Amino acid sequence: MTAPLGAPWPSSAGRGDDGVLVLGGVSVTALAAEHGTPAYLLDERDFRERARAYRSAFEDAFAQVGTGVDVYYAGKALLTVAVARWAREEGLRVDTASGGELAVALRAGLPGAELGLHGNNKSDAEIAAALDAGVGRIIVDSLVEIDRVADLAAARGVVAPVMVRVTTGVHAGGHEYISTAHEDQKFGLSVNAGPGGGDAPAVEALLRVLARPSLRLLGIHSHIGSQILDAAGFVEAARSVLRLRAHLAARTGVLVDEVDLGGGYGIAYLPGEETLDPRGVAASVAQAVAAVCAQEGTALPRISIEPGRAIVGPAGITLYTVGTVKPVLVTDQDGTTRTRLYVSVDGGMSDNIRPALYDARYHAEIVGRDSDAARVRARVVGKHCESGDIVVHDVDLPEDVRAGDLLAVPATGAYGRSMASNYNLLTRPPVVGVADGGSRVLVRRETVEDLLALDVG
């Protein structure tokens, strides 16, 4: 018997009578013995269930107002050949943000028409690869990029399908670095005109696309941030984009067919945290889209969304082995002295940079055994030569935690592997898929030989 853990753990995660964590029907002790640590473990069933939940929620909500929707899995969260195939098998398309991500999606056998290419500074090689693959949409991010895509398409004798990424000024989500719709940042073109008047940059971009015969304007794209837990931001951004769409139609007679409202749907990282309910946000956004189109007197567009983190984030955990355990005296601001237990693991900021980069907060538990010991305040840290190498800032762990214990951090399916590095020349962990009582390596562990092979010295 296993007792389910609930959020922020994957849906199949539970503890057996011996206290050992079981994921996808496999104990973490068996997984550690077979695959080693650190390792990214990915619950395939959980991933698929979340993909279906988002697709069905948005399809149902927009069907009720009279239009369709495409759900794009945001590959930047985590993209492997297997993950790309899972997404397509569950009815999702895939959005890529680089030539590498595009190559993985194509290696997985996904049709180009079901892929998108993002990026604020795409190279000519990346644009050419997208055109040659027949991607369904290239999201252009600047005026100069419009001309570059048009020229490359014309040279190939093809018409490139493009969307224009706009910034609405709606600021939502977590850390400033992951908020992507306020004006002072690198993405998109503003819907607001400058102090000198004239067309807003977004309007100028749309007009420029329409003027190029080698481009086909599919629609308008907006993305307002990440780790968003309130539907209000999506609703307000949808209003702004739909009014821009109506303005373009009134001015040119062209009513674009599609509007992409991005993603950034939040997940639970800590016990007790709430997640964004896909059915609730889908209903709110669908109603707002219908209302604004009715006010503007325009037909409903086809909608697309990009829930990346919300699908893969909760499906993954990172499994570590504990090494050094060290009590440290800490003096609080009020002068109180207490002990914090520093628990070092065999990974760190090279496999999860988010705590150092965004001050992201995670949970951790000892998962290879049961313990009746009292809980003490601990900090989980990595093995890197860096004082900021913190995996979990504060968590209560059993005071008998010791070297050799297995420790797991949940909700690391998104942006763990995809942002991993070789800092201190550590090798990157494997990605292991777990389902139905078995496991398989999706991305193998790097070796020192891999690192040496790159150094041509």
N, C-alpha and C positions, 0 to 999 in steps of 0.2 A: 504494500500500500504506500502511495505517495500523497502527501498533503500539498495541494496547490499553493503557490506563493502569491499569485496575483501581481498586479503592476508594482514596480516597473519591470518585472521578469517576463520572459516569453510565456505564451499561454500554456505550453506543455511543461513548464518548470515546476517541480515539486520536490519535497524532501521525503526520503524513505524513513523507515523506522529507525535506521541507524544514523540519521541526520545527513546522509549524503544526498547532494543535489542530483536530480535526474532530469535530463533534458532530451526531449524527443524519444523517450524510452530508454536512454542510455545514461548510466551514471557518469558523473564527471571524473571519478577515479579511473574508470575504464577509458574515458576519452583522454585523460592526461597520460595514462600508460601507453596508449596507442599513438597519440599525436604530439605529446610533449606540451610544455608551456613556455612562454605565453602562447595562447591560441585564441583566435576569434571563432566562436561557436555560433552557428546560425541555424535557427529553428525554421526549417522549410515550411512546415504547416502553418506556423504563425505568420510568416511572410505572405503566404498565399491567402490566408484568411483576411488579412488586412487589405491586400490588393483587391480582393473581391468586395470587401465592405465599402471601400471608397468608390469603386466603379459602380456598384449597385446603388449606393446612396445618391450619387450625382446623376446617374442615368434616370433614376426614378423621379428625383426632384425636378429635373429639367424637362422630362417627358410630361409632367403635370402642367407645365407652363407652355409647352408646345415647341420645344426645340431639343436638339441632341447635344451630346457632350463627349469629348475624348479625354481620357485620363492618361497622362504621360508620367511614367515613373522617372523621377529625377536621378539620372545615373550618377551625379556627383556624390550622392550620399554613399553609395557602394555599388560598383559595377564589376561583375565578373561574367564570364560566359554563362554560367549556370543561372545567376541572378537575372540576367537579361532574358533567358529562356523562360524562367518562372513568370516574369512580368508579362511576357507575351502570351503565355499559356493561360493567364488569368484575364486576358482581354485588354491589357494595357499597352500603350505605345511607350517609347523610351526617348527621353531627352538627353542629349550629350552636350558637354561643354568644352570639348577639346578633340583634337585629332585622335588621341589615344582612346578616349571613351568611345568615339565613333568606330574606331577599329575593333574594339571589343564587341560592340553591338553587332557589327557586321560579321565578325568571327562566329558569333552565336547563331547566325543564320537569319537575323531579323531583316525583313525587307526595308530597303531605303525609304520607301514611302511612309513607313511607320516610325521614322526617326526624325528628330529635330537637332539642330546645331545652334548652341548658344555661344556667348563669349563677347567680351568688350574689346578684344584685340586679336581677332582671328588672323592667322597667317594666310598668305595666299595658298600655301600648300593645304591648309585645313579647309579653306573654302573650295578649292579644286577637288579635294577628296569628297566633300559633301555633294558637289555637283555631279561628279562621276558616279557616286553611289545612288543618285536620284533621291536624295533625302526629301522628305515631305515638306520641310520648312527650314529656312535659315532665318534666325532672329537677328536682324541687323540692329546695331547698337550706336551708330554714329552716322553723320552725313558722309564722311569720307568712305566709310565701309559700304555704303549704298553704291557708290561709284565703283569701288573695287569688285563687289559681287557682280554688278552689271557688266563690267568689262570682261571678267573671267567667264561669265555665262555666254556673253556674245561671242567670245573667241571659240567657244565650244559649240556654238549654234544651238544653244538650249535657252529655255526661259526658266529662270530661277524663281521658285515660290518663296516669298519672304513675308515676315511679319516685322513690324517696327516696335521695338521695345521703348516704352514711355515711362516716365516717372510722374506719379500723380501728386506727390507731396504728402501722401498718407504714410505715416511712420508707425510701424507696428512690429512687435516681436521683442526679442531679448536684447543682447549686447549691441551697441552701436555698430560694431563691425559687420553684423549680419542683418542690419536693417537696410533695405535696398530701394526705398521709394522716396526718401527725402532728397532734397535738391543737391546738397553738397556731397556727392559721391560719384563713383566712376560709371555707374550703369545707366543706360537709357537716355532718353531725350525728354525734356520737360514739357508738360502740357501748358505751362504758363509762359506768357510772353515776357521778355525782359523789360527793364525800365524805359528803353528807347522805343517801345511799341513794336509794331510789325507782327509777323507771324511767330507763334511759339515754335521752338525747335522741333517739337513733335509734328506740328502741322507742316513745317518746311520739309521734314523728312518724308512724310506721307506724299506730299506733292512731288518730291524728287523721285520717289519710287514709281509713281504713276507716269512720270515723264520718260522713263527708260523702257523701251520695248523689250529688252531682255529680262525684265523683272515682272513678276505677277504679284500684286499685293493681296496676300491672303487675309491679313487682318492686323490687329493691334495687340500687343503683349504688355502685360503689367505684372510686376512681382514686388510685393511690399515688405518682405522680410522673412525671418525664420523664427521657429519656436513661438508661433502665435497661438494664443489660447482663447481668443475672443473673435467672433465672426464679424464684429462691427467694422474692423479695418477692411476686410474683403468687400463688404457691402459698400463702403464709401469709395473704395478704389473702383469698383464696378461702375458706380454712378459716373465717376470722372471719365473713365475710358469710353463708356457708352455715349456720353455727351460729346466727346471728341469725335467719335464715329459719326454721330448725327451732324456735327459741324462740317465734317469732310464731305458728307453726302449732300448737304445743302449747297456747298461751295462748288463741288465738282460733278455731282450726280452719281458718284461712286459710293455705294453702301457696302463696306467690306463684309465678307461672309463670316468671319470668325473673330472672337475675342478670347484671349488667354488671360486668365485671372491668377496665374502663378500658383504658388503653394505656400509652404512655410507652416503647415499645420503642426501644432505642438504636441509633444508626448510627455509622459511622466518619466522623470529621471530619479525621483525619490519616492519612498513609500508614502502614500497618502496624497500625492499630487494628482491633479485631474488631467485628463487628456481632452483634446478637442473632438467632440462627437461628430463623425462624418455626416450623419443624417441631419443633425441640427444645423451645421454650417451650410450644407447643400441646400436645405430648404430656405434658409435666410438669403443666400446669394441668389437662388433661382427667383424668389419673389422680388428681390430688388431689381434684377435684370428685367423681369417682365414689367415692373412698374415704370422704370425709366424709359424703356422702349415705347410703352404706351404714351407716356408724357411727350416724348420726342416725335411720336408718330412714325417710328421706324420698325421694320420687321425684326424679329428676334434673330440674333446671330447664333451660330453654333459656338458652343463654349468649350474651352479646354482648360484643364487644371494640371498641376504638377506636384502631387504629394510624395515626396521622396523620403524624408526622414520619418514621416508618420507610418510608412509601410515597413521599412527595414530597421529603423532604430530600435523598436521594442523587441524585434525578433532576434537580436544578437546579444551575446554576453562575451566578456573577455575573461579567460581563465588564467590565473597566475599561480606560481608557487612562492610561498613566503620564504624569505631569507633572514636577514638581520632583523631582530626585534629589539628596540632600544627605548627605554623610558627617558624622557627629557623633562626637566623642570621648567615650567612656564609661569611667568608673572603677569597677571592680568592688570588692566588699567587701574583697578581699585587697590592694587598692591597684594592681592591674594596670590599665593603660590600654589600651584597644583602640578600634577604629572600628566603629560600627554605621551601616549605610547606611539612611537614611530615604527610602523610596520613596513619594511622594505620588500618589494616584490621583484621578480625577474624580468620586468618590462619597465614601462613608464611613459615618459612624454614622447618617445619615439613611436609608440603604438596608440597613444591617445593624447594629442596635443591640446585638446579643447580646454582642459582646466588651466593650462598655462596661457593659452591664447585669449580665451573668453571668460576666465574665472568660472567655467562651467562646473556645476555641482553634480556629483554622482554618489551612488550608494555602493556598499561592498559588504560581503558576508564570507565567513569561513564556511566552505561547502563540502569538504572532504570527510567530515566527521561530525558527531554530535558533541555538545559541550554544555555542562551545567554550571560552568564558571560564571562569576559575576561579570557584567559588562563594564568596560572602561572606555573612556574617550580616546580615540586613536586617530592617527593620520596615516593614510596609505601613501607611500612614496615609491618612486622608481629607483633604478640603479644608475642613473645618468649623473655625470659630473656637473650638476646644475642644482642650485638650491630651490629653484622654482619647479623642480621635477616632482610635482604632486599629482597623484592619481585621484585621491579622494581627500578633501580637506578635513572633514570631521565626520566620524562615524563611530558608533559603539560596537566594539568587538569583544569577544570573550577574553578575559585577562590571561588565560592560559594559551593564547595564540603563540605558535612556535614555528621555528624553521621547519620546512617541509610541508606545512599546511597548504591546502589548496584554498585560494581566495578568488571569488568571482565578482566582477563589476557588471551589473546589468545595463541595458539600454545603450549598448555601444555598437549596435549594428550599423548605425549611420556615422560617418566621419571618423571612424577609428582607422580601419584599413585605408580608406581613401585619402586620409591626411597623414598617413604614417611616413616615417623617415628612417634614415640609417644613422641618426645622430650617435656619436661615439662609435660608429661603425657596428652598431647592433644590427642583426639580421631581422627582417620583418617577419612577424608570425604568420602561420598559415590561416586560411579561412576554411573552416570545416563545417559542412552541412550535416545536420542531424535530423533524422525523420524515421518514424516507424521502427524504432529499436535498433537502428543502424547509423553509421556515419560514413562520410566520404570526403576526401580532400577536394575542395573547389579551387583553391589557390595554394600551391605548396609553400612550405616554409623556405625562406631564403637561407643560403649557406654562406660560410666564409668564402668558399670557392666562387660563388656568384659575385661577391664584392671584389675579389682579387681579379676576376675575369674582366671587370670594367676598367681596372687601373692598368693602362698600357705603358706607364712609367718609362 
